[in-house]
Amino acid sequence: MRVAVLPMGNKLNFGVIFRLRSLLKNNKYDIVHTHGVRANLLGRLAALGTGLPVVTTVHSLLLKDYPHPLSRMLNFLSERLTRGLTARYIAVSNYLAAALIEEGVPREKISVVHNGMDREVSDGATAALYERLGLPEGTPLVATVGRLHRVKGHQYFIEAAALVLDRHPEARFLIMGSGPEKVFLEGLVGRLGLEGRVLFTGFVKDVEQYYHLFKVLVLSSLSEGLPLTVLEALASGTAVVATRVGGLPEVVQDGKTGLLVPPADAAALAAAINRVLENPVEAREMAALGKDFVAQNFSASRMAAGTLEVYQKVLGMV
């Protein structure tokens, strides 16, 4: 497989459109597939005049991804003005498909292809993570994994940690990831007196090898498409607590494959985490059901087959 990389240098380097168009014209491509608002703009404009159809995958709600009003408006306009250049949309959850329809995209132009992952999730060296954190092996770990962005709701994870630690002072809460909210979140940890008990790990490579060490994986998001973090955690047999937003209920079935709580509700999040910590048998049962559910419904092979079917439809092969 050949891969061509076209560096942009900065967000406003739109000259890449002409380089991409040249690449498309001079090689035997059949489809342009875009992911993300900037990629949508560049890919759609580059495909103009080439005769190549554009497929766009939607992973999240645009309006939730850009909290700054000006950035949100510019990205919203670029998406709406070029939307007609996409031949077909792939939504990674039924929730996102419904959102596209509500925004005016014809139902017949949308296919739902759930995110998928390889079945096997490796277990890494247990001692390595505890050593890195400076914690004794066996310390109960409650973790959240994701970029430090407002949409991920880390504030509520931290506020929930304060409540859980009142009942489980031995637990430690891990925030795994990097992003623009780090300074604010570190300040919140300080104001709540949680230093040393809520730990920022920064970006962790191959994080999936550590899921099996967590008593519970928490996702406190305010909006989601269908996060791989939850699929990876369930595939590793880890209990999951998540917010009832976006496509999460399509994976986390409340009381069966995990626990769901309302978004922006630290008290409800803390109650669910306490339930997992205090009921290990129930937690193991939910994790086992979740592992089977992901294996049956969210494999990489199913995702690939669904994507291939979309390509075939766009090219008139089926």
SVG drawing of the C-alpha trace seen along z (x, -y; Angstrom):
<svg xmlns="http://www.w3.org/2000/svg" viewBox="-34 -35 42 48">
<polyline fill="none" stroke="black" stroke-width="0.4" points="0.0,0.0 1.4,-3.4 1.0,-6.3 1.5,-10.0 1.8,-12.6 1.1,-16.2 2.2,-18.4 0.2,-21.6 2.5,-23.5 -0.4,-25.5 -4.2,-25.4 -4.5,-28.1 -2.2,-26.5 -4.9,-25.9 -2.2,-25.4 -2.4,-21.8 -5.7,-21.6 -3.9,-22.0 -1.2,-19.5 -3.9,-17.0 -5.8,-17.6 -2.7,-16.9 -2.1,-13.7 -5.7,-12.6 -5.5,-13.4 -2.2,-11.7 -2.9,-8.4 -5.5,-5.7 -7.7,-6.6 -11.4,-5.8 -12.7,-7.5 -11.8,-10.5 -12.6,-9.6 -12.5,-12.5 -12.5,-12.5 -13.0,-15.7 -14.1,-19.3 -10.7,-20.5 -10.2,-17.3 -13.7,-17.6 -13.1,-21.1 -9.7,-20.2 -10.7,-16.8 -14.0,-18.0 -12.4,-21.0 -9.5,-18.9 -11.9,-16.4 -13.7,-19.0 -13.2,-18.4 -11.6,-15.0 -14.7,-13.0 -13.9,-11.2 -16.8,-10.7 -16.3,-11.9 -17.2,-9.8 -17.2,-11.6 -17.1,-9.8 -18.7,-11.7 -17.3,-10.9 -18.8,-13.6 -21.0,-16.6 -19.2,-19.7 -21.0,-22.2 -19.7,-20.3 -16.1,-20.1 -15.5,-23.8 -16.4,-25.7 -14.9,-29.0 -17.8,-30.9 -15.6,-32.2 -14.0,-28.8 -17.4,-27.1 -18.9,-29.5 -16.1,-29.2 -16.1,-25.4 -19.9,-25.3 -19.9,-27.5 -17.1,-25.5 -19.0,-22.3 -22.4,-23.6 -21.0,-25.3 -19.2,-22.1 -21.6,-19.5 -23.2,-19.0 -19.8,-17.8 -20.1,-14.6 -21.6,-11.6 -22.2,-9.6 -21.8,-9.9 -20.7,-7.2 -22.0,-7.8 -20.2,-5.8 -23.3,-5.6 -27.1,-5.6 -27.1,-8.8 -24.9,-10.6 -27.0,-9.4 -30.1,-10.9 -28.2,-14.1 -27.2,-14.3 -30.8,-13.8 -31.9,-16.5 -29.4,-18.8 -30.8,-18.2 -28.7,-15.4 -30.9,-13.0 -31.4,-9.6 -30.4,-7.8 -27.0,-9.4 -26.1,-8.0 -24.8,-4.7 -24.1,-3.6 -20.8,-1.8 -19.9,-1.4 -16.4,-1.9 -14.6,1.4 -11.4,2.8 -9.2,5.9 -10.5,8.5 -7.3,9.0 -6.3,6.4 -2.9,7.2 -2.1,7.0 1.0,5.0 3.5,5.2 1.5,4.5 4.4,3.2 5.3,0.6 2.3,-1.6 2.3,-1.5 6.0,-2.3 5.4,-5.2 2.7,-6.5 4.7,-5.9 1.9,-3.7 2.0,-0.3 0.8,2.5 -2.8,3.3 -3.9,-0.3 -7.5,-0.6 -7.3,-2.6 -10.2,-4.6 -9.3,-6.0 -10.5,-8.2 -8.8,-8.2 -9.2,-10.9 -8.0,-14.3 -8.3,-17.1 -11.0,-19.0 -14.1,-20.6 -16.4,-18.2 -14.9,-15.2 -16.3,-16.5 -13.2,-15.9 -14.4,-18.5 -17.2,-16.2 -14.8,-13.3 -12.7,-15.3 -15.7,-16.4 -16.9,-12.8 -13.5,-11.7 -13.8,-14.0 -17.0,-12.3 -15.8,-8.8 -12.6,-9.4 -14.7,-10.1 -15.8,-6.5 -12.7,-4.9 -9.7,-6.9 -7.4,-4.2 -8.4,-4.7 -6.5,-6.8 -8.0,-8.5 -6.0,-8.7 -6.6,-11.3 -4.8,-9.9 -4.4,-12.2 -3.2,-15.7 -5.0,-18.8 -5.9,-22.4 -7.9,-22.0 -4.9,-20.7 -4.2,-23.9 -7.8,-24.4 -8.2,-20.8 -5.0,-20.9 -6.3,-24.0 -9.5,-22.3 -7.7,-19.4 -5.7,-21.9 -8.8,-23.7 -10.5,-20.5 -7.4,-19.4 -7.0,-16.2 -3.3,-16.5 -1.7,-13.0 -5.0,-11.3 -6.1,-12.6 -3.1,-12.0 -2.4,-13.4 -0.4,-10.9 -0.2,-12.9 -0.4,-11.0 0.2,-7.3 1.3,-5.3 -0.5,-1.9 -2.9,-2.7 -4.9,0.4 -2.4,2.6 -3.3,1.0 -7.1,1.3 -7.1,4.6 -5.5,2.8 -8.5,0.4 -11.3,1.2 -13.4,-1.0 -13.0,-3.0 -15.0,-6.2 -16.1,-8.4 -17.7,-11.7 -18.2,-13.2 -20.8,-15.8 -21.1,-14.5 -19.7,-11.5 -19.9,-9.7 -18.8,-6.2 -15.5,-6.3 -12.9,-3.6 -11.8,-4.1 -15.0,-2.3 -14.7,0.4 -11.1,1.1 -12.0,1.1 -14.8,3.5 -12.7,5.7 -10.2,6.0 -12.9,7.1 -12.9,3.8 -16.1,2.4 -17.3,-0.9 -19.2,-3.9 -20.2,-6.4 -22.6,-9.3 -25.8,-8.7 -24.8,-10.8 -24.3,-10.3 -23.7,-6.7 -22.6,-5.5 -25.9,-3.8 -25.4,-1.7 -22.4,0.0 -23.0,-0.6 -26.3,1.0 -27.2,-0.3 -27.0,2.4 -25.9,5.0 -22.6,4.1 -21.9,1.1 -23.5,-1.8 -24.9,-5.0 -25.4,-8.3 -26.6,-11.8 -24.0,-14.1 -22.6,-17.0 -23.7,-15.2 -20.8,-14.6 -23.0,-13.1 -24.5,-10.5 -21.1,-9.7 -19.7,-9.2 -22.7,-6.9 -22.0,-4.7 -18.3,-4.5 -19.0,-3.6 -21.4,-0.9 -18.7,0.7 -16.1,0.5 -18.5,1.9 -20.0,4.7 -17.1,6.6 -19.2,9.6 -21.7,7.4 -18.9,5.4 -17.2,8.6 -20.5,9.8 -21.1,6.5 -17.5,6.5 -17.9,10.1 -21.1,9.2 -19.5,6.1 -16.5,8.1 -18.8,10.5 -21.0,7.7 -18.0,5.9 -16.5,9.0 -19.8,9.8 -20.8,6.3 -17.7,4.0 -14.9,5.9 -12.5,4.4 -13.6,6.9 -17.3,5.7 -16.2,2.1 -14.1,2.9 -16.9,4.8 -19.4,2.0 -17.0,-0.6 -16.3,1.6 -20.1,1.8 -20.3,-2.0 -17.5,-2.2 -19.2,0.3 -22.5,-1.6 -20.8,-4.9 -19.1,-3.3 -22.3,-1.7 -21.0,1.8 -24.0,3.0"/>
</svg>
